[in-house]
Amino acid sequence: MPNDVSKNLFPVFDGHNDTLLKLEIDAIKGQERSFFDRSEKGHVDFERAREANFAGGLFAMFVPSNPDQDFSKAFDPNNPVNFQEVPQDQALAFTNRLFERAESIAAASSGTVVICKSPGENLEAVHAGKIAVSLHIEGAEAIDTDFRVLEDFYRRGLRSIGLVWSRANAFGYGVPMSHPASPDIGPGLTDAGRELVRTCNKLGVLLDVSHLNEKGFWDLAKITDRPIVASHSNAHAICASSRNLTDAQLAAIRESGGLAGVNFHVGFLRPDGGYKKDTPLDVVADHIAYLTDHLGEDHVGLGSDFDGCMPPKDLHDVTGLPLLFELLQARGFNSQSLEKLAYRNWISMLEQAAA
């Protein structure tokens, strides 16, 4: 194979990052920084994205449970205060701040960062060497059960929704970040959650089952008329985290023609569930290979969780992506399959959601 893969000349359209939240948190701490300045903080900024041929993706807007959390300290997944339900008005106010941050970045970019409102706009931006921002809500707390907010968000560019984060809300029940554990925890979708699925199908908004518990997953699978997508979840058979997908869930995703995006968080990669930065890249490749075997090469993407996770040290930020593609090449992935993994499969899923 030509050497282009090792240089990561395939643009990467990533299924999930928390970069908007990371920038907002830094501002809350009085450490405002520009997305356009190269930084040692976080995992994604404009300069590092350019270096890695990171072409954008689904930029998440997530509302933390604890507004008084000390963001200068590591997130504690065992502290129940970090999983409290968030009132709709509080979630709406914070989500609007993240919308405004995305909009201000695009406005200041001289056209090099684009909020894309259609799959065609995403593909055009990727091919033009721009950063494509497709806006995503991680946990639908900001949306009212009459869906008036959803319509407003859609006009502003929202094109993907994760019904829940790892907590309960008006629409469903999220899984905790537990290992070893089953995702079969808690009840299914609420009536409002079922109606949200139908409304998103009508609008052409992609629905994301990452963080959703298993009963909610099966409820969604019965209702939706679009492919089932898990933007940033791995294989439960390799790492038995409740955040990962069982073989039965993978079979349902395959049957729907959906997609799973591989998450780089070490706690969702390692068979022991450990939070260890020295996790080898081979474990990421193991999940990609497993998901490809179960779903097919047209239905696996990347869902890095950059700026919201602890990645392996070789993926310490977005500039580590070429090492991952080089490893996948060495493990037998061909140029066509790597191009699909890098960006084409995600564009296809957004097309099918919008159809």
N, C-alpha and C positions, 0 to 999 in steps of 0.2 A: 504493500500500500504506500502511496506517496506520503511524504513527511508532513503534509498539511495538518493532519489530525493532531500531531504532537504539538503543533503551534496553536492549536485551537482556533483554526480559521472558520470553523462552523460557529455562527453566532449562537449564543445561548439565550433562549427565552425560558425563564425560570417560573415554575408554577407557584412559588410562595416565598416572599421575603417580608420582613418586618422593619424595613429601613425607615419608613415614614414615622413609625412609632419610636425607633431609636433616636431619630433626630428630634422628635418632640420631647422625649424624656431628657435628652441632653439640655434642651432649652429650659425645661422645668427645673433642672439642677443649676441653671445659670451658666451653662456651658454651650450656648448656641454656637453652631458651626454650619458652614455652608456645605450643601451636597456637592458643590463643584470643586471644593478644595480637597486635595489628597489628605487623608487622615490615617492615623494609627488606631483610631477608635472604630469600633464596629466592623462590619464585613463588606459594605458596599458604599462607594461614592463614585462620582463621575469619572475621576481619573483612573481609579482601579478598574472600573467597569470597562473603560476604553482599553486598558492594557490586556484584559482577559477576553475581549470580544463578548462581553456580557451585554446582550441587546435588550434587556428589560424582562418583562413578565408581569405576573400578577403581584401588585404591590398591596399588601394587606393593611387594613385599618382595624386595629384591635384596641379595645378599651380595657385597661387593667381593672381588676376587681377592687383593689385597694388604692384609692386616690392619694392616700397619705403614705404609701409605700416609699421607703428610702431607696430610690432607684440607683443610688451609688453602690448598693450591695447586691449580691447575686440573688436572683429569684429563688425563693424557697418553695419547692413543690409540695412540701409536707406541712406547710402552714395554712390552715383552713381559711385564714383571712384573705389569702390570695385567690380564693375560689368563691368568694361571696357573690351572690346575684347582684347585678348592676341595674338600678332603676333606669327606665327608658329615657327620662329627661337628661340624666347625667350622661348616659351613653350617647345620646344625640349630640349634646354639646361637645363632647370629646371627639366624636367622629367628624363633626363639622370642622374642628381644628385640623384634623388630619387631611380632610378634603382640601382645606385652604392651603395646607403645606404643600400638597401635591400640585395644586394649581399655581402656587407661587414659584415652585421649582420650574414648572413648564414655562411660565411667563418669563422667567429670567434666563432661559436657556438659549435664546436666539434660534429656537426651532430644533435644537438638538435633543430635547426631551419632549415627548409628545404624549398627552393623555389620549389614548386610542379608544374610540367608541364603536369600533367594528373590527372583525377579524381582518378585513382588508387593510384597514389602517395599521393594525399591528404588523402585518406582513410587509407593507410598504415601508414602515419605519425600520424594521429589521433589515430589509434589503438596502435601505439608504444609509445604514450605519448609524442610525439614531437610537436612542433609548426609548423603547415602547413601554408606556405605563398603562396597564389595564387594571382598573381599580377593583378591589375585593374587600368585602367585609368579613372579618373573622369573628363570628358570633353576632347574631342578628339583634342584639339588645336595643340598638338605636332605632329599629323599625317598629312602628306602631302596628297593632293588629288589624287596623283598617287599611294599612299599606299606603297611606298618603305620603309618608316619608320615603318609602321605597320608590314611588314614582318620581319624587324630587331627586333622589340620589341617582336614579337611572338617567335623568336628563343631564346630570353633572358627569356621567361617565361610569357609574357602577355597572360592572358586567359579570360579577361573580360574588356568590354569597356562601359562606360556611354557616349553616343554621345555628350551630352552637360552637362555643369554645369548651374547655374542660370544666363546665359548670352548667347548672340548669338555667333555662330562661323560658320565656313565654311560648317558645316553639318546640322545645325538646330538652334532651338531657345529654350532657357531655360526659365523656369518660375521664377519669382521673389519670394522672401520669404514673401508673403503678406497674411494677414488674416483680415477679411474674403475675399476670392477671389476665382475665378474659375481658373483651369489650362488652360482654353480655351483662351490663350493669344498669339498673334503673329502667324506668318505663319508656315507652315509645314516644312518637311525636304527639303533640297536643293537637286539638282541632285546628288551632291557629297555625301550627306547624304544617299540617297537611294542606291548608289553604295557601300557605306561603310557597310550598312546592308547586302547586297549580299556577299561582300567580307568576312565579319566576319562569315557568315553562312558557306561559303566554307572552311575557315580556322578552324572552330570549336571554335571560340571565342564567349563567352557569351555576349549578348547585354542587357544593363541595361537602362530602361526607367525612372529611378528616375532623377529628374530635367528637364526632357523633357516636353515640353508643349503638350496640348491635340491634336492639329492637327498633330504634329510630332509623337505622340503616335499612332494615327490611320494610318498614313502613314507607320510606321514601321510594324504595325499589318497586313497590306495588303501585305507586301513584304516578311517578314521573314518566313522561314520554320522551325523555332525552337520555343520552348516555350518562352513566353514573361515574362521577369523578371524585377521587380522593387526592387533593392537591399536594399533600405532604405527609404521607403515611407509608410505612414499610411492611415487610412480610412478618406476620406473627409466628410463622413456622421457624424463622431464624432468631428473632428476638421477641419473646413472649410478653411484650408491653401491651397494655390495654389500648394504647394509641395505634397499634398496628392492625393489619388486615388479616383475617383468618382465610384459609383456603376456600371456605364456602363463600365469603365475601368476594374474594378474587374471582370465583366462578361467576358470581352475579355481575360483577363489573365487566368481565369478558363477554357474557351473554348480551349485555346492554351496549357493547361497543365502546365502553368508557376508557378511563385512564387512571393510572396511579403514578404520582410523582414522588420520587425517592427523597426522603428527608435525611439531612446530614447530621441531625442531632445524635450524638454518640449513645445516649440512653435509649434511643429507638433503633440503633444499629447493632449494638453488641449483644451476643447471645446471653451474657450475664447482666445486661441492662445497666452496666456501670457507667458513671460519668467520668471518663478518662480521656484526656486529650490525646494520649499516645495511641489511640485506636487506629489501626492500619487502614489505608484506603481500600485494601482488599475486602473489607467488610462491606463497604459501600458497593463495591462491584458485585459482591455476593447477592445483595438485595436486588440490584439491577438485573442480574442474571436470573434470579428466582422469579421476579415479576415478569421478565420477558418470557420465560418458559411457560408461565401460567396465563399470561394475557396476550402474548404476541408482540412483535417489535413495533407495531403501529399504536400500541396502547400503554407505553411507559414513557415517562418524562422525568425531569428533575423538579423537585419541590424543596429546594435547599433549606428553607427556614433560616436563611442568613439574617443576621441581626436579631434573631429570636431564639438562638440555640447555641449549644457548645459543639462545634464541628471538630472532626479530627484535625490534628495539628497540621497535616499537609493540605488541609482545606481551611486554613486559618482565616482566609478571607476569599473574596471572589477571584483573586489572582491565582488561587490554587486549582481552578477548574481545568487548565490544560493538563495537569498531572493526572487527574481522574480520567480524562479522555485518552491520554497516552496509555494508562493501565488497561482501560477497556479494549483498546486496540490490541495490546499485547495478549489479552485474554480471548481474542478471536472475533470481537465485534467488527463488522466491516463498515466501510465508509457510509453506505446507505443507512444502516441501522443507527449509526452514531449521529447522522444528520437528523434523523427522525427524533431520536432521544434529545438532541440539543434544542430543537425548536419546532420542527414540523408537526409533531404529534400534538403539541399544545395549541398551535394555530388551528389544527383540524378540530379539536374539541370545542374551541370557541366558535368556530363556524357552525358546528352541529347544534350548539346551544342556541345560537342566534337564528337558526333556520326557521 
